[in-house]
Amino acid sequence: MNLSVDKKQLAKHLAYVGGVVESKTTMAVLGHVLFEAKEGKVFLSSTDLESSLYTSFPANITEGGAACLPGKKLMEVVEKMPDGDIQVDLKNEQAEFGYKKGKIKIKTLPAEDFPLIPKPEDFHFRAIKSETLEGLIKKTAYCIGADDLRKNLTGIFFDLSEVGKIRVVATDGHRLGLTENEIDNNILETFTLPRRAAVEIRKFIKDSEIVQIGVGKNHFICENGQTHILTRLVDVNFPDYKQVLPGDYKNSLRVNRKDFVDSLQRAQLVLQDKNKGAKLFLGENQIEIRTASEDGEAVEFVETSKTSENIEVGFNVKYLIDALSSFDAEEVFFSAGDEISPACIFLQEENRFKQLSVVMPMRV
């Protein structure tokens, strides 16, 4: 293998496949990227056996070939190289990367060691705007559960059970994020996309205006013609999220989102554990935020659109910050009831499901 490639292009596409490179694994090859040169392009592939990524881009190829290169090391090396062309030469189980100020050699593994990436053919494809898909994931991914013992909470649930609509939900049992949008959808189905795939998709879909997403019996694929991700779906049923949606949105107060986030972040500074709680006091045209620990105390005030009945309730500060940060609007509605009722944050009173965040209370 002998070729010349632009450093920025190589670094960009390595970032796409690098997210599923396993740094700690009993299979050494899973820590590697399959690097192939053929047909005037460089092809990069990575897999953790659950999710697989592959991407390609043009290069000046003198001689084709393929090898497995250690993924994290390769990304570090390319990132530190100066801009410009990189000469890649594979020989004697080493890949040599030459650039205008020097060269680096990296030991390789045979291309034959790389696992075969399955390519299921039972997909039902639909087109979706990249901006729409990115927004759906951004507005919910912060709620994905991290407890592998509750596998049904470790992904984002895509609800396409209504024609022309897509609703996306994530929850970890303590908070929930929901958003919906219009989509040209005639295939009615639901599925749960695992956390890693949701994170990796956002890295490459911005390269094109439209992407294709396909769902098969056990797999999901998203591709823009240049980069693809194929992943197994979460194979346990997502909980019935509709049962936990509030039936009543009491004391809906309009607040400046940034002011609310800034106040919560300052109040959080005195907490020794970022997951500790704050007391919120809803009252006359304001929300009072109080935090305390052995390190100190903080009091913050956030103006609201109207007066609420007097309410005192505790919430995990980080959860509120995460929820508010998932919105883009200047102002949002904040609703809270008694000490056992969740807080709700939403954009529109007439259509709360456009984007909705639900945060359960906690004792403080």
NUMI-169503 format. One record per residue (C-alpha): residue in three letters; x, y, z; residue number from 0. Coordinates in pm, 1 decimal, always signed. Each point is the difference from the previous one (the first is absolute). Example, Ala and Ser with C-alpha at 12.3 -4.5 7.8 and 13.67 -1.06 7.14 Angstrom:
2
[ALA,[+1230.0,-450.0,+780.0],0] [SER,[+137.0,+344.0,-66.0],1] 
***
This chain:
364
[MET,[+0.0,+0.0,+0.0],0] [ASN,[+131.2,+339.5,-99.9],1] [LEU,[-203.9,+318.7,-13.0],2] [SER,[-21.8,+371.4,+70.1],3] [VAL,[-284.0,+146.5,+204.0],4] [ASP,[-91.9,+341.2,+142.3],5] [LYS,[+59.1,+13.7,+374.5],6] [LYS,[-324.4,+183.3,+79.3],7] [GLN,[-209.1,-251.2,-195.9],8] [LEU,[+168.9,-293.1,+170.5],9] [ALA,[-41.6,+152.4,+347.2],10] [LYS,[-366.0,+80.7,-64.5],11] [HIS,[-92.4,-350.6,-108.1],12] [LEU,[+207.1,-164.6,+272.2],13] [ALA,[-209.8,+198.8,+248.3],14] [TYR,[-312.1,-155.1,-151.9],15] [VAL,[+116.3,-360.8,+43.1],16] [GLY,[+195.7,+58.3,+322.0],17] [GLY,[-305.5,+0.5,+223.9],18] [VAL,[-47.6,-376.0,-14.2],19] [VAL,[+367.1,-95.6,+27.7],20] [GLU,[+36.3,-203.7,+317.9],21] [SER,[+298.1,+97.6,+216.7],22] [LYS,[-45.4,-286.7,+248.2],23] [THR,[-94.4,-328.8,-158.6],24] [THR,[+107.7,-362.2,-2.4],25] [MET,[-3.0,+16.3,-382.5],26] [ALA,[+295.2,+217.9,-97.7],27] [VAL,[-134.6,+67.4,-348.9],28] [LEU,[-305.0,+182.1,+144.8],29] [GLY,[+239.4,+272.9,+104.3],30] [HIS,[+97.8,+43.4,-364.9],31] [VAL,[-134.4,+178.5,-306.6],32] [LEU,[-7.6,-186.4,-329.4],33] [PHE,[+186.9,+227.4,-245.4],34] [GLU,[-60.7,-88.0,-366.3],35] [ALA,[+118.9,+169.4,-320.3],36] [LYS,[-187.5,-86.4,-319.5],37] [GLU,[-194.8,+152.3,-288.8],38] [GLY,[+147.0,+346.2,+58.7],39] [LYS,[-124.5,+16.8,+357.7],40] [VAL,[+103.4,-72.9,+357.0],41] [PHE,[-252.5,-213.8,+188.1],42] [LEU,[+1.5,-0.3,+382.4],43] [SER,[-197.4,-247.4,+212.3],44] [SER,[-36.0,-65.4,+373.1],45] [THR,[-219.4,-223.1,+213.4],46] [ASP,[-65.0,-106.9,+358.1],47] [LEU,[-213.7,-290.7,-129.1],48] [GLU,[-317.8,+187.3,+101.4],49] [SER,[+48.1,+312.1,-211.5],50] [SER,[+206.7,+37.0,-316.8],51] [LEU,[+106.4,+315.0,-182.7],52] [TYR,[+144.3,+30.1,-347.9],53] [THR,[+87.8,+308.2,-202.0],54] [SER,[+193.3,+91.7,-314.6],55] [PHE,[+161.4,+299.0,-166.7],56] [PRO,[+215.3,+66.2,-310.7],57] [ALA,[+378.7,-50.8,+4.7],58] [ASN,[+286.1,-21.3,-250.0],59] [ILE,[+73.1,-372.4,-1.9],60] [THR,[+316.7,-134.7,-157.9],61] [GLU,[-45.9,-351.7,+131.4],62] [GLY,[-303.1,-149.5,+170.8],63] [GLY,[-0.9,-208.8,+313.2],64] [ALA,[-145.3,-41.5,+347.5],65] [ALA,[+108.1,-35.2,+362.4],66] [CYS,[-132.2,+41.9,+352.3],67] [LEU,[+148.9,+297.1,+187.1],68] [PRO,[-39.4,+70.6,+374.4],69] [GLY,[-286.9,+248.7,+6.2],70] [LYS,[+77.9,+227.7,+295.5],71] [LYS,[+370.1,+16.4,-86.8],72] [LEU,[-75.1,+77.3,-364.0],73] [MET,[-235.1,+283.7,+96.4],74] [GLU,[+257.6,+148.3,+238.1],75] [VAL,[+273.9,-18.1,-263.8],76] [VAL,[-206.8,+156.8,-277.7],77] [GLU,[-131.8,+273.6,+228.5],78] [LYS,[+356.3,+113.7,+82.6],79] [MET,[+118.6,+3.9,-361.9],80] [PRO,[+26.5,+335.6,-180.1],81] [ASP,[-262.5,+84.5,-262.0],82] [GLY,[+64.9,-113.0,-353.9],83] [ASP,[+47.7,-328.1,-181.9],84] [ILE,[+93.5,-318.5,+184.4],85] [GLN,[+180.2,-281.2,-179.3],86] [VAL,[-109.1,-344.0,+119.6],87] [ASP,[+213.5,-303.1,-80.3],88] [LEU,[-73.3,-350.4,+129.2],89] [LYS,[+278.5,-258.8,+15.2],90] [ASN,[+147.0,-255.6,+238.1],91] [GLU,[-303.6,+11.2,+231.0],92] [GLN,[+47.6,+372.1,+54.5],93] [ALA,[-179.8,+306.9,-133.1],94] [GLU,[+230.2,+295.6,-60.2],95] [PHE,[-156.0,+347.4,+6.6],96] [GLY,[+221.2,+260.9,-160.4],97] [TYR,[-64.4,+373.7,+22.5],98] [LYS,[+195.7,+316.0,-67.1],99] [LYS,[+181.5,-2.5,+334.0],100] [GLY,[+64.2,-368.3,+52.7],101] [LYS,[-151.5,-345.7,+5.5],102] [ILE,[-154.9,-244.2,+245.3],103] [LYS,[-30.3,-376.9,-23.9],104] [ILE,[-284.5,-195.7,+161.0],105] [LYS,[-18.5,-376.3,+37.8],106] [THR,[-297.9,-161.1,-176.3],107] [LEU,[-207.4,-317.5,+12.7],108] [PRO,[-110.3,-192.8,-309.9],109] [ALA,[-319.2,+125.8,-162.9],110] [GLU,[-131.1,-359.0,+11.6],111] [ASP,[-20.7,+24.3,+381.0],112] [PHE,[-270.6,+266.9,-15.9],113] [PRO,[-350.0,-137.5,+72.1],114] [LEU,[-246.1,-13.3,-287.5],115] [ILE,[-257.4,+277.8,+31.2],116] [PRO,[-349.2,-144.2,-56.0],117] [LYS,[-212.2,+166.0,-265.6],118] [PRO,[-361.4,-101.9,+60.8],119] [GLU,[-228.7,+48.8,-298.5],120] [ASP,[-342.3,+15.9,+165.6],121] [PHE,[+5.9,+375.5,+65.9],122] [HIS,[-293.1,+235.2,-49.5],123] [PHE,[+158.1,+332.2,-95.1],124] [ARG,[-128.3,+354.1,+36.0],125] [ALA,[+161.5,+339.2,-61.4],126] [ILE,[+26.6,+254.9,+278.8],127] [LYS,[+159.0,+342.9,+16.7],128] [SER,[+333.5,-12.4,+180.0],129] [GLU,[-95.2,+307.1,+202.7],130] [THR,[-320.9,-170.6,+113.0],131] [LEU,[+173.3,-323.0,+104.8],132] [GLU,[+279.5,+186.6,+177.2],133] [GLY,[-255.5,+207.2,+190.3],134] [LEU,[-204.5,-303.0,+105.5],135] [ILE,[+308.8,-168.1,+144.7],136] [LYS,[+141.2,+315.0,+163.4],137] [LYS,[-326.7,+73.9,+179.3],138] [THR,[-23.9,-346.4,+157.8],139] [ALA,[+344.4,-166.2,+19.5],140] [TYR,[+85.6,+161.2,+334.9],141] [CYS,[-268.3,-219.4,+161.2],142] [ILE,[+131.3,-336.0,-123.3],143] [GLY,[+54.6,-239.9,+288.5],144] [ALA,[+350.2,-127.2,+79.1],145] [ASP,[-100.4,-301.5,+211.4],146] [ASP,[+54.1,-312.6,-209.4],147] [LEU,[-216.5,-193.9,+245.7],148] [ARG,[-293.4,+204.5,-132.6],149] [LYS,[+72.5,-62.7,-364.5],150] [ASN,[-337.3,+129.2,-116.4],151] [LEU,[+107.0,+350.3,+108.8],152] [THR,[+339.7,+0.3,-174.0],153] [GLY,[-115.5,+147.3,-329.0],154] [ILE,[-224.0,+249.7,-177.5],155] [PHE,[-348.6,-118.3,-89.0],156] [PHE,[-121.7,+94.1,-348.2],157] [ASP,[-379.3,-0.8,-20.2],158] [LEU,[-115.3,+3.0,-363.4],159] [SER,[-342.1,-144.4,+68.1],160] [GLU,[-183.3,+297.1,-155.3],161] [VAL,[+6.5,+95.8,-367.7],162] [GLY,[+193.0,+321.7,-58.9],163] [LYS,[+142.4,+22.4,+351.9],164] [ILE,[+312.4,-107.1,+185.0],165] [ARG,[+21.5,+11.4,+378.1],166] [VAL,[+324.1,-72.9,+184.8],167] [VAL,[+29.5,-77.6,+372.2],168] [ALA,[+277.0,-83.7,+247.0],169] [THR,[-9.7,-57.5,+374.8],170] [ASP,[+224.6,-131.3,+274.9],171] [GLY,[-284.9,-39.6,+248.0],172] [HIS,[+68.8,+334.1,+172.3],173] [ARG,[-55.2,+232.5,-295.5],174] [LEU,[-149.8,-15.2,-346.3],175] [GLY,[+57.1,+187.4,-324.4],176] [LEU,[-257.9,-0.6,-278.8],177] [THR,[-22.7,+178.4,-332.6],178] [GLU,[-195.3,-43.3,-319.5],179] [ASN,[+9.4,+124.1,-357.2],180] [GLU,[-164.5,-50.8,-334.5],181] [ILE,[+145.4,-254.1,-241.9],182] [ASP,[-102.5,-157.8,-328.2],183] [ASN,[-83.6,-332.2,+161.0],184] [ASN,[-222.0,-275.0,-134.9],185] [ILE,[+174.2,-290.5,+176.4],186] [LEU,[-138.7,-36.4,+352.5],187] [GLU,[+248.5,-145.0,+247.7],188] [THR,[+183.3,+56.1,+327.1],189] [PHE,[+356.6,-83.3,+102.0],190] [THR,[+265.0,+88.6,+258.7],191] [LEU,[+336.8,+131.4,-117.8],192] [PRO,[+290.6,-72.1,+239.2],193] [ARG,[+188.9,+283.0,+165.1],194] [ARG,[+327.2,-37.7,-187.7],195] [ALA,[-165.2,+6.3,-341.7],196] [ALA,[-199.8,+310.8,+91.7],197] [VAL,[+319.6,+181.1,+99.6],198] [GLU,[+195.2,-105.9,-309.9],199] [ILE,[-273.7,+92.2,-248.1],200] [ARG,[+17.7,+365.3,+102.1],201] [LYS,[+365.8,+14.5,-102.6],202] [PHE,[-46.2,-60.9,-370.8],203] [ILE,[-357.3,+80.8,-104.3],204] [LYS,[+79.9,+371.8,-21.5],205] [ASP,[+202.0,-76.1,-314.4],206] [SER,[-320.6,-24.2,-204.6],207] [GLU,[-345.8,+156.9,-1.6],208] [ILE,[-185.6,-332.0,-18.1],209] [VAL,[+83.8,-341.8,+143.3],210] [GLN,[-161.0,-339.0,-46.2],211] [ILE,[-98.4,-202.3,+304.7],212] [GLY,[-98.5,-364.3,-24.8],213] [VAL,[-142.8,-242.1,+252.3],214] [GLY,[+10.8,-376.6,-26.7],215] [LYS,[-96.9,-276.5,+237.3],216] [ASN,[+299.3,+46.3,+230.1],217] [HIS,[+206.4,+279.7,-154.6],218] [PHE,[-8.0,+371.4,-77.0],219] [ILE,[+200.6,+178.6,-267.7],220] [CYS,[+58.1,+367.9,-68.9],221] [GLU,[+197.2,+116.5,-302.0],222] [ASN,[+63.4,+313.5,-204.1],223] [GLY,[+164.4,-163.1,-302.6],224] [GLN,[+350.9,+36.3,+140.9],225] [THR,[-21.4,-113.4,+362.1],226] [HIS,[-213.1,-282.2,+143.8],227] [ILE,[-75.2,-125.5,+347.3],228] [LEU,[-152.9,-341.8,+52.8],229] [THR,[-107.1,-100.4,+349.4],230] [ARG,[-198.1,-263.9,+181.1],231] [LEU,[-320.3,+134.1,+151.4],232] [VAL,[-66.3,-24.0,+373.2],233] [ASP,[-177.3,-335.5,+20.7],234] [VAL,[-225.4,+63.7,+300.3],235] [ASN,[-318.3,+205.6,-0.2],236] [PHE,[+17.9,+367.3,+91.2],237] [PRO,[-231.5,+84.1,+293.7],238] [ASP,[-342.5,+148.0,-68.0],239] [TYR,[+110.3,+362.1,+24.1],240] [LYS,[-357.0,+130.6,-40.9],241] [GLN,[-86.1,-131.1,+346.7],242] [VAL,[+251.5,+232.4,+166.0],243] [LEU,[-85.4,+315.3,-192.7],244] [PRO,[-166.0,+255.3,+229.4],245] [GLY,[-373.7,+40.5,-35.3],246] [ASP,[+6.2,+345.7,+155.4],247] [TYR,[+250.1,+280.9,-52.3],248] [LYS,[-43.3,+211.6,+311.9],249] [ASN,[+153.1,+341.2,+54.6],250] [SER,[+140.4,+41.1,-353.0],251] [LEU,[+238.0,+294.3,+19.6],252] [ARG,[+184.6,+151.2,-295.3],253] [VAL,[+368.8,+57.2,+77.5],254] [ASN,[+309.7,+114.6,-182.4],255] [ARG,[+180.9,-327.0,-68.7],256] [LYS,[+355.5,+136.2,+16.5],257] [ASP,[-65.0,+191.2,+322.8],258] [PHE,[-142.0,-317.0,+156.0],259] [VAL,[+300.2,-211.1,-110.3],260] [ASP,[+250.2,+263.1,+119.1],261] [SER,[-166.2,+18.4,+341.5],262] [LEU,[-3.2,-377.7,+38.4],263] [GLN,[+365.4,-24.0,-100.9],264] [ARG,[+101.2,+261.0,+257.1],265] [ALA,[-208.7,-170.3,+268.1],266] [GLN,[+165.3,-330.7,-90.1],267] [LEU,[+348.2,+135.5,+79.4],268] [VAL,[-38.1,-51.6,+375.3],269] [LEU,[-107.4,-362.3,-36.1],270] [GLN,[+266.0,-262.9,+56.6],271] [ASP,[-187.2,-244.6,-225.8],272] [LYS,[-138.0,+137.1,-327.6],273] [ASN,[-290.0,-246.1,+28.9],274] [LYS,[-119.8,+148.0,+327.4],275] [GLY,[-320.7,+195.7,+20.6],276] [ALA,[-123.3,+354.8,+24.2],277] [LYS,[-309.8,+132.8,+168.7],278] [LEU,[-223.5,+194.9,-234.8],279] [PHE,[-256.0,+243.0,+144.1],280] [LEU,[-263.5,+113.7,-249.2],281] [GLY,[-181.5,+313.7,+101.4],282] [GLU,[-68.2,+358.0,-94.1],283] [ASN,[+141.2,+55.3,-351.1],284] [GLN,[+314.9,-194.5,+75.4],285] [ILE,[+168.3,-331.8,+66.2],286] [GLU,[+237.4,-3.0,+295.2],287] [ILE,[+280.5,-257.2,-17.2],288] [ARG,[+182.6,-108.1,+318.0],289] [THR,[+292.2,-242.0,+35.1],290] [ALA,[+212.7,-89.0,+301.2],291] [SER,[+284.8,-231.0,+94.2],292] [GLU,[+300.9,-3.0,+230.6],293] [ASP,[+172.6,+220.4,-257.8],294] [GLY,[-255.2,+280.0,+23.0],295] [GLU,[-341.1,+125.9,-101.4],296] [ALA,[-147.8,+174.2,-303.0],297] [VAL,[-322.1,+187.3,-71.7],298] [GLU,[-112.4,+99.9,-349.9],299] [PHE,[-313.2,+166.4,-136.7],300] [VAL,[-151.3,-46.2,-345.7],301] [GLU,[-279.8,+227.2,-122.8],302] [THR,[-317.3,-166.5,-132.4],303] [SER,[-291.0,+115.8,-213.5],304] [LYS,[-259.5,-18.7,+276.4],305] [THR,[-58.0,-90.7,+361.0],306] [SER,[-24.2,-363.3,+103.2],307] [GLU,[-162.2,-148.1,+303.8],308] [ASN,[+266.5,-42.3,+266.5],309] [ILE,[+182.2,-327.3,-70.4],310] [GLU,[+315.1,-148.7,+151.2],311] [VAL,[+155.9,-299.6,-177.8],312] [GLY,[+347.1,-151.8,-46.8],313] [PHE,[+165.3,-105.4,-326.3],314] [ASN,[+332.6,-138.9,-116.5],315] [VAL,[+178.0,+313.4,-123.3],316] [LYS,[+186.7,-175.6,-279.7],317] [TYR,[-321.7,-149.1,-134.6],318] [LEU,[-161.8,+343.4,-21.9],319] [ILE,[+307.9,+146.9,-171.3],320] [ASP,[+12.0,-287.1,-250.6],321] [ALA,[-369.5,+35.1,-76.0],322] [LEU,[+12.2,+377.7,-50.6],323] [SER,[+317.1,-28.6,-209.0],324] [SER,[-174.2,-231.3,-245.7],325] [PHE,[-224.5,+289.6,-108.4],326] [ASP,[+103.3,+266.8,-249.1],327] [ALA,[-274.4,+255.7,+71.6],328] [GLU,[+60.6,+319.9,+194.5],329] [GLU,[-300.3,-66.3,+222.0],330] [VAL,[-157.2,-324.3,+125.6],331] [PHE,[-287.2,-96.2,+227.5],332] [PHE,[+83.0,-150.4,+338.9],333] [SER,[-271.1,-188.6,+187.8],334] [ALA,[+19.3,-152.3,+348.1],335] [GLY,[-254.6,-133.7,+245.2],336] [ASP,[+45.4,-147.4,+344.7],337] [GLU,[+301.4,-182.6,+145.8],338] [ILE,[-90.6,-329.8,-168.1],339] [SER,[-89.1,+139.0,-343.7],340] [PRO,[+251.9,+35.2,-283.3],341] [ALA,[+114.5,+327.3,-149.3],342] [CYS,[-81.3,+51.5,-366.6],343] [ILE,[+181.4,+223.8,-245.4],344] [PHE,[-153.8,+62.9,-341.6],345] [LEU,[-6.5,+246.9,-289.4],346] [GLN,[-367.0,+47.1,-75.4],347] [GLU,[-304.6,-24.0,+223.2],348] [GLU,[-217.7,-95.9,-297.8],349] [ASN,[+239.9,-274.0,-117.4],350] [ARG,[+211.5,-121.4,+290.5],351] [PHE,[+122.7,-305.1,-190.6],352] [LYS,[+191.2,+219.2,-247.0],353] [GLN,[+266.4,-29.7,+268.6],354] [LEU,[-55.8,-109.7,+355.8],355] [SER,[+234.6,-76.7,+288.6],356] [VAL,[-122.3,-168.0,+317.4],357] [VAL,[+212.4,-9.1,+317.4],358] [MET,[-103.6,-192.9,+309.6],359] [PRO,[+37.0,+175.0,+338.5],360] [MET,[+242.4,-103.4,+273.1],361] [ARG,[+30.6,+54.5,+374.1],362] [VAL,[+243.2,+279.2,+83.0],363] 
***
